[in-house]
Amino acid sequence: MSPSTDDEPRSSKPRPEADDDPHPATNGASPHPDFELFDPLNLITQQQHQQLHQWTNAVFAHLNASGSVRVKLVNDEQMSSAHLQYSGIPGTTDVLTFDLNTEHDLDSDIPKKLDTDLIICVDEAQRQSESLSHSTTHEILLYIIHGTLHCLGYDDHTHQDFTQMHTYEDQLLTLAGIGPLFDLSANPTKETDQ
């Protein structure tokens, strides 16, 4: 997974895009974030869809958060358009993160309330997974976790924050029974912006 940059919009703009499919009814009493996955172009198989739901819910069970995370899977063409529209950057990227609830306090024991839209590029996940020792589905899962953690206040702009965030991703994956997926040794010299 490419380290995140500032090209992740933090606005409420994508909500209509994520609403292409009806939302299932929820009772609002979930102890962890609800997860919805939209794949209007059928970019993944039904088995991959089910696996992503299972894995994401297993990871989310270990977050100190409630609310909801909505993911829309897109191809390079759609991602390039969204990347330019929301970030002003031409070309594709792995994930765009939209945090609709900006009031998070990492130091509080009170569960955080997520209201998150993610746009994830399956083509980019396929390319990245080819050079790694895991599947495209695992790469998409990393993008889901990464975008969600950004919306819980985690950042990766400095080497220390980068290491902390990706270590936490692997801790969550391990707790969920999946095991670590992000290889910090592949990115040991994350550049800092500060």
C-alpha positions in Angstrom: 0.0 0.0 0.0 1.3 3.4 -0.9 1.8 5.7 2.1 -1.1 8.2 2.3 -0.5 11.8 1.4 -2.5 14.9 1.8 -4.6 14.0 -1.3 -7.3 12.4 0.9 -10.1 14.9 0.9 -11.8 15.4 4.2 -15.2 16.7 3.1 -18.8 15.6 2.8 -18.9 15.7 -1.0 -18.7 11.9 -1.8 -21.8 10.9 0.1 -24.1 10.9 -3.0 -21.6 8.7 -4.9 -21.6 6.1 -2.0 -25.4 6.1 -2.1 -25.6 4.4 -5.5 -27.0 1.3 -3.8 -29.6 1.3 -1.0 -28.2 1.2 2.6 -29.3 -1.8 4.6 -31.3 -1.0 7.7 -29.3 -0.7 10.9 -30.5 -0.4 14.5 -27.7 2.0 15.5 -26.8 -0.2 18.5 -23.7 -1.8 16.9 -20.7 -2.0 19.2 -18.4 -1.4 16.3 -18.7 0.5 13.0 -21.2 -0.7 10.4 -19.6 -1.5 7.1 -21.1 -1.2 3.7 -19.4 -2.2 0.4 -20.6 -0.9 -3.0 -19.3 -2.5 -6.2 -21.5 -1.1 -9.0 -19.1 -2.2 -11.7 -18.7 -5.8 -10.3 -15.0 -5.4 -10.0 -14.7 -8.2 -7.4 -16.3 -11.6 -7.1 -19.1 -12.4 -4.7 -16.6 -14.5 -2.7 -14.2 -11.6 -2.4 -17.1 -9.4 -1.4 -18.1 -11.8 1.4 -14.5 -12.2 2.5 -14.0 -8.4 2.7 -17.2 -8.1 4.8 -16.0 -10.9 7.1 -12.5 -9.5 7.5 -13.5 -5.9 7.9 -16.1 -6.7 10.5 -13.5 -8.8 12.4 -11.1 -5.8 12.4 -13.8 -3.3 13.2 -14.7 -5.3 16.3 -11.4 -4.2 17.8 -11.8 -0.5 17.2 -12.9 1.9 19.9 -15.5 3.3 17.4 -19.1 3.2 16.3 -20.9 4.7 13.4 -20.5 3.6 9.8 -17.9 3.2 7.0 -19.1 3.1 3.4 -16.7 1.9 0.6 -17.2 2.3 -3.1 -15.0 0.2 -5.4 -14.0 1.9 -8.6 -11.6 1.3 -11.6 -8.7 3.5 -12.7 -10.9 5.7 -14.9 -13.4 6.5 -12.1 -10.6 7.0 -9.5 -8.7 9.4 -11.8 -11.8 11.5 -12.2 -12.5 11.5 -8.5 -8.8 12.2 -7.7 -8.9 15.2 -9.9 -12.3 16.4 -8.7 -11.7 16.2 -5.0 -7.9 16.6 -4.7 -7.0 18.5 -7.9 -4.4 15.8 -8.7 -4.5 14.0 -12.1 -4.2 10.3 -12.3 -5.3 7.4 -10.2 -4.5 6.6 -6.6 -5.3 3.8 -4.1 -7.9 5.4 -1.8 -9.7 8.6 -1.2 -10.9 9.2 2.3 -13.8 11.4 3.2 -14.4 12.1 6.9 -17.9 13.4 7.5 -17.4 13.6 11.3 -14.3 15.6 12.2 -14.7 15.6 16.0 -12.4 12.8 17.2 -10.3 12.7 20.4 -7.8 9.9 20.3 -7.0 10.5 24.0 -10.6 9.8 25.1 -11.9 6.5 26.2 -15.3 7.4 24.7 -15.9 5.4 21.4 -15.4 7.6 18.3 -18.3 8.0 16.0 -17.4 7.3 12.4 -19.2 8.7 9.4 -16.8 7.8 6.6 -16.9 7.4 2.9 -13.9 5.7 1.1 -13.4 5.4 -2.6 -11.0 2.5 -3.4 -9.4 1.7 -6.7 -9.4 -2.0 -7.4 -7.0 -1.6 -10.4 -4.4 0.0 -8.1 -5.0 -2.7 -5.4 -4.4 -5.4 -8.1 -1.1 -3.7 -9.2 0.1 -3.2 -5.6 -0.7 -6.8 -4.6 1.3 -8.2 -7.6 4.5 -7.0 -5.9 3.5 -8.1 -2.4 2.9 -11.5 -0.9 -0.9 -11.1 -0.5 -4.0 -11.0 -2.5 -5.9 -8.1 -4.1 -8.6 -8.6 -1.4 -6.0 -8.2 1.3 -4.8 -5.0 -0.3 -8.3 -3.6 -0.5 -8.7 -4.5 3.2 -5.5 -2.6 4.0 -7.0 0.5 2.2 -10.3 0.2 4.2 -8.4 0.0 7.5 -6.0 2.8 6.5 -8.8 5.2 5.5 -10.8 4.4 8.6 -7.8 5.1 10.9 -7.3 8.4 9.2 -10.9 9.2 10.1 -10.2 8.3 13.7 -7.4 10.9 13.8 -4.3 8.8 12.9 -1.9 10.2 10.5 1.2 9.1 8.6 3.0 12.3 7.5 6.1 11.9 9.7 8.2 8.8 10.0 7.1 8.3 13.6 3.4 8.6 12.8 3.8 6.4 9.7 5.3 3.7 11.8 2.7 4.0 14.5 -0.2 3.9 12.1 1.0 0.9 10.1 2.0 -1.0 13.3 -1.5 -0.4 14.6 -3.0 -1.7 11.3 -1.0 -4.9 11.7 -2.1 -5.2 15.4 -5.7 -4.9 14.3 -5.2 -7.5 11.6 -3.6 -9.8 14.0 -6.3 -9.4 16.6 -8.9 -10.2 13.9 -7.1 -13.5 13.1 -5.8 -12.4 9.7 -2.2 -11.6 10.6 0.0 -8.6 9.6 -0.1 -7.5 6.0 1.9 -4.2 5.9 5.6 -4.7 5.7 7.3 -1.7 7.4 10.7 -2.8 6.1 9.4 -2.0 2.6 9.0 1.7 3.6 11.7 2.3 6.2 12.6 5.8 5.2 9.2 7.5 4.9 9.8 11.1 4.1 8.5 13.7 6.5 6.7 16.8 5.6 7.8 18.6 8.7 
